[in-house]
Amino acid sequence: MPHVLLIEDDASVRDGMELVLRRHGYG
């Protein structure tokens, strides 16, 4: 899984990860 380097805010990173996982059906 590629790492998102453009987002520096931890909260935003976590939200982004949740969104990605949800889109791929892991949530």
C-alpha distance matrix in Angstrom:
0.0 3.8 6.5 9.4 12.5 15.1 15.6 17.7 19.1 17.6 18.9 17.2 13.8 14.5 15.8 12.9 10.5 13.3 13.6 10.1 10.6 14.1 13.4 11.5 14.3 13.1 15.5
3.8 0.0 3.8 6.5 9.2 11.9 13.0 15.2 17.2 16.4 18.0 15.9 12.7 14.3 15.6 12.3 10.9 14.3 14.2 11.0 12.6 15.8 14.9 13.7 16.9 16.0 17.9
6.5 3.8 0.0 3.8 6.1 9.2 9.9 11.7 13.7 13.0 15.0 13.2 9.8 12.0 13.7 10.8 9.7 13.5 13.8 11.4 13.2 16.4 16.1 15.5 18.4 17.0 18.3
9.4 6.5 3.8 0.0 3.8 5.8 6.5 9.0 11.1 11.3 13.0 10.5 7.8 10.8 11.9 8.8 9.2 12.8 12.7 11.0 13.5 16.2 15.8 16.1 19.0 18.1 18.7
12.5 9.2 6.1 3.8 0.0 3.8 5.6 7.1 10.3 11.2 13.6 11.5 9.2 12.7 14.1 11.6 12.3 15.9 16.0 14.7 17.2 19.8 19.4 19.9 22.8 21.7 22.1
15.1 11.9 9.2 5.8 3.8 0.0 3.8 6.3 9.3 11.4 13.2 10.4 9.4 13.1 13.7 11.3 13.2 16.4 15.8 15.2 18.2 20.2 19.7 20.8 23.6 23.0 23.0
15.6 13.0 9.9 6.5 5.6 3.8 0.0 3.8 5.8 7.9 9.4 6.8 6.2 10.0 10.6 9.0 11.1 14.0 13.9 14.0 16.7 18.5 18.6 20.0 22.4 21.5 21.0
17.7 15.2 11.7 9.0 7.1 6.3 3.8 0.0 3.8 6.3 8.8 7.6 7.3 10.6 12.1 11.4 13.1 15.8 16.5 16.8 19.0 21.0 21.6 22.8 25.0 23.6 22.9
19.1 17.2 13.7 11.1 10.3 9.3 5.8 3.8 0.0 3.8 5.5 5.2 6.2 8.7 10.0 10.5 12.3 14.3 15.3 16.4 18.3 19.9 21.0 22.6 24.2 22.7 21.5
17.6 16.4 13.0 11.3 11.2 11.4 7.9 6.3 3.8 0.0 3.8 5.4 5.0 6.2 8.6 9.7 10.5 12.3 14.2 15.2 16.4 18.2 19.8 21.0 22.3 20.4 19.1
18.9 18.0 15.0 13.0 13.6 13.2 9.4 8.8 5.5 3.8 0.0 3.8 5.4 5.2 6.2 8.5 9.9 10.7 12.3 14.3 15.4 16.4 18.3 20.1 20.9 19.3 17.4
17.2 15.9 13.2 10.5 11.5 10.4 6.8 7.6 5.2 5.4 3.8 0.0 3.8 5.4 5.0 6.0 8.5 9.8 10.4 12.1 14.1 15.1 16.3 18.3 19.7 18.6 17.0
13.8 12.7 9.8 7.8 9.2 9.4 6.2 7.3 6.2 5.0 5.4 3.8 0.0 3.8 5.4 5.0 6.1 8.6 9.8 10.4 12.1 14.0 15.2 16.5 18.1 16.6 15.6
14.5 14.3 12.0 10.8 12.7 13.1 10.0 10.6 8.7 6.2 5.2 5.4 3.8 0.0 3.8 5.4 5.1 6.2 8.6 9.9 10.5 12.1 14.2 15.4 16.3 14.4 12.9
15.8 15.6 13.7 11.9 14.1 13.7 10.6 12.1 10.0 8.6 6.2 5.0 5.4 3.8 0.0 3.8 5.4 5.1 6.2 8.7 9.9 10.4 12.3 14.3 15.2 14.1 12.1
12.9 12.3 10.8 8.8 11.6 11.3 9.0 11.4 10.5 9.7 8.5 6.0 5.0 5.4 3.8 0.0 3.8 5.4 5.0 6.2 8.6 9.7 10.5 12.4 14.1 13.4 12.4
10.5 10.9 9.7 9.2 12.3 13.2 11.1 13.1 12.3 10.5 9.9 8.5 6.1 5.1 5.4 3.8 0.0 3.8 5.4 5.1 6.1 8.4 9.8 10.6 12.1 10.6 10.1
13.3 14.3 13.5 12.8 15.9 16.4 14.0 15.8 14.3 12.3 10.7 9.8 8.6 6.2 5.1 5.4 3.8 0.0 3.8 5.5 5.2 6.0 8.5 9.9 10.3 9.0 7.3
13.6 14.2 13.8 12.7 16.0 15.8 13.9 16.5 15.3 14.2 12.3 10.4 9.8 8.6 6.2 5.0 5.4 3.8 0.0 3.8 5.5 5.0 6.1 8.6 9.8 9.8 8.6
10.1 11.0 11.4 11.0 14.7 15.2 14.0 16.8 16.4 15.2 14.3 12.1 10.4 9.9 8.7 6.2 5.1 5.5 3.8 0.0 3.8 5.4 5.1 6.2 8.6 8.6 8.9
10.6 12.6 13.2 13.5 17.2 18.2 16.7 19.0 18.3 16.4 15.4 14.1 12.1 10.5 9.9 8.6 6.1 5.2 5.5 3.8 0.0 3.8 5.5 5.1 6.1 5.0 5.6
14.1 15.8 16.4 16.2 19.8 20.2 18.5 21.0 19.9 18.2 16.4 15.1 14.0 12.1 10.4 9.7 8.4 6.0 5.0 5.4 3.8 0.0 3.8 5.4 5.0 5.7 4.7
13.4 14.9 16.1 15.8 19.4 19.7 18.6 21.6 21.0 19.8 18.3 16.3 15.2 14.2 12.3 10.5 9.8 8.5 6.1 5.1 5.5 3.8 0.0 3.8 5.5 7.7 8.1
11.5 13.7 15.5 16.1 19.9 20.8 20.0 22.8 22.6 21.0 20.1 18.3 16.5 15.4 14.3 12.4 10.6 9.9 8.6 6.2 5.1 5.4 3.8 0.0 3.8 5.8 7.9
14.3 16.9 18.4 19.0 22.8 23.6 22.4 25.0 24.2 22.3 20.9 19.7 18.1 16.3 15.2 14.1 12.1 10.3 9.8 8.6 6.1 5.0 5.5 3.8 0.0 3.8 5.6
13.1 16.0 17.0 18.1 21.7 23.0 21.5 23.6 22.7 20.4 19.3 18.6 16.6 14.4 14.1 13.4 10.6 9.0 9.8 8.6 5.0 5.7 7.7 5.8 3.8 0.0 3.8
15.5 17.9 18.3 18.7 22.1 23.0 21.0 22.9 21.5 19.1 17.4 17.0 15.6 12.9 12.1 12.4 10.1 7.3 8.6 8.9 5.6 4.7 8.1 7.9 5.6 3.8 0.0
